[in-house]
Amino acid sequence: KTATPTTQHKEPSTSTINLRRYEALADVISRNITFTGLITARWETELEALAGYMSPDKYRTIADHLDGASQKYTNLIDLLETRAEDKEARV
């Protein structure tokens, strides 16, 4: 008997998986900030690391949540807005 052919299952690329993971994490951070109006040092570090992977809309949403939460986040807000503008300029 001949073996039945199996359909090739193509795994998503590592970059696709990472992008999805980063976007999901950015969503979690965004919701966390919305509820508390605060961002922990850990989230701040994560956000800076994620900045290269988020969409411009995501940057702005998070920056909006942070805005007015505290003067402490001014640098992070500036970073997010700059990254959003950089990404839009590349499109």
N, C-alpha and C positions, 0 to 999 in steps of 0.2 A: 504493500500500500504506500501511496505517496503521502507525505505530510501536508497538511493543509497550510497554505501560506498565511503568515501572520501579518496583520497590518502594522506598518511602521508607526510607532508612537514617537513623535518628535518632542523631546523635552524642551521647555522654554530655556532660552539662553540665560546665563548667570546674570547678565546685565539687566534683562527683563525682570527676573526674579528680584534682584536688588532694588530696581526702580519701584516695583510694586510694594516691596517691604518698606522702602523709605517713604513712599506716599502714604501708606497705611500708618506708619509711625508719626508722620507729620499730622495726620488726621487726629490721632490720639492726643498728641501734644496740643493741637488746636482746641480740642474739646476740653482738655484739662485746664487750659488757660481761660476758656470761656466760663467754666463753672467757678473757678476760684479767683480769677483775676490776678493770679500769681503764677510764677514759673520757678521751679526749683533749680538749683545750680546744675543738677544732673540734666534736666530738660534743656537748660540753656546750652550746655555742652553738646547735647544730641542735636539740637536745632542748628548749631553752627556747623556740625558735621554733615547734616542733611541738606544744608543750603544749596549745594550744587545739584541736588536731585529733584528739588521741588519745582512745580510749575509756578509761573509768576502770580497766578491767582492765589495759590496756596501761601506764598510769601506774604502777599498783601493781607490775606485773611488773618494770618497769625500776627502780623505787624499791627493790624487794627485791634486785635484782642489785647495786645500788649500795650498799645498806646493808651496813656492815661492810667494804666495800672500802677505805674511807678516810674519815677525819673531814672531809676536804676537800669531800665531796659532800653534807654535811648540808643546806646551803641548797637545793641542787638537789632533793634528796629531799623536803624540805619543800614546795617549789614543786609538784612532781609530785603529792604527796598532797593538797595543797590544791586543785589543779585537778581531781583525781578527785572529791573531795568536792563541789566546786562543780557539776560536771557532773551528779553523781547527784542533787543537790538540785533541779536544773532539770527532771529527768524527771518 
